[in-house]
Amino acid sequence: MIMQCQDMWREISNYIDGTVDPSVLAELEDHLAHCRNCAAVLDSTHNILFLIADEKTFSLPVGYSERLHERLSGEMSRNAHDDRTAE
């Protein structure tokens, strides 16, 4: 199976936690090595977790979560469309 971005995003928490199924790990790491977008998502997620674990609090701008959700949904839709047209 060729790993797609959506597959990576579903596994990102497991990857960060070190609990990815060994049968998936090699494909995931190969995908990360070749996909700048997913590597950036992974890096950003690490950074967010680092900030949260720091126990400092800060306020997000009004509407941030909605904009983030819209952006991620749009990216997933575009990637799904790109994957279908590439087949």
C-alpha positions, 0 to 999 in steps of 0.5 A: 500500500502506498501511504497517502497524506490522510493515512499519515494524519490519522497516524500522527498521534500514534507516531508521536507517541511511538505506538505506530504498528510496526507494519505501518512505521516504515511506510509512514517514515518513507512518506514523511521523508518525501512529503514536505507537507506531512513533515511540516504537519508533524513538526507543527504538531510537535511544537504545539505539544511542546508548548502545551506541555510547558504548562504556560497558558495563552489565548488563541485569537477569536475564530482560530479553531474554526479557521484551522478546521476549515483549512485542514478540511480544505487540505484533506479535500484537495489531497483526496482530489489529487490522489483520485486524479493521480490514479 
